[in-house]
Amino acid sequence: MIPAVRQRWQAWWQSRQPPADTHETTQRNVYIVPTWAGIAFCCTLGVLLLASINEQISLGYALTFALTGAGLASMHTTHGNLRGLQMDLKSPEGVHAGDEYVLELRLHNRGRARFGIAVSAQLDTGATEPAWVDVPALGHATLKLRLPATRRGLQALPRLIVTTRFPLGFFRAWSYWRPASAVWVYPQPEVAPPPFPAQAEAGAGEAASNRQSARGTDFSGVRSYRRGDSLKQILWRKSALALDQGLTPWVRETEAPLARDLWLDWRDTQGRDVEARLSRLTAWVLAAERLGQPYGLRLAGQEIAPSLGLTHRQACLETLAGFGA
């Protein structure tokens, strides 16, 4: 019975607040309750009222009613401090498991200044520590919330809780925000990965021999002669004066094309568990990108052709992150 009621409650609540990367606090989605300080304040007012009635103290009535008015004004101010605030979310960049990702929120205020706005995230382990910001009148503010990335894969962003207790702390007003974006959590790269697999090294060696045979075709500059340079690379006319002075001759510098058959294959990580194999492939992807070595990825029936660049690296990392999902 209780699980069924809970599911119906969740379905009703989610229908009221569909996922979106923008959020506006309105009368419909801002809630307010007294804090423990507010409850103590109300109890104090009750005691003052009873004492004033028993003793027939006019000043006691005046003090009780004045404090009650202040409390009601505080409740109205707390609710108004949050109502009417517009927020939007910048989609977070992908991170590796075990790291933190940053949620960047932009708050837009069309009215008076807002003070003491806090944003926290509702995780499985509870709410995170809030991040605080003040929003100027008719202005904007940016707030950054750091959250842990614990599991790899495409992870939905947690529910956000926008809260305020301004001005007296007697009441807490809050609003829930369900972001529509998600964050890619890539496998954690291996700390000290071994060299690229033998297949890739063999391909690199073959490409190196091809570079030797194609040397002299792509001119990129001039440098001094080094031992092992071919005589065909020497610029004899330019080096004539240098030879007369006993200096080293000038040599034509050529650009060698990089190897294009570096394949990072799932089969080259056998003998380890799934997460360790993904960790090693991730480390190889990052190493190849850092070295400027075009690389491809073969992963259990999936294949990404060799290339380089941010888009290619992200495609490989996302494929690794989504493996087995």
Summary of the structure (lengths in Angstrom):
residues: 325
radius of gyration: 33.0
end to end distance: 32.2
largest distance: 119.5
contacts: 930
relative contact order: 0.11
helix: 38%
strand: 31%
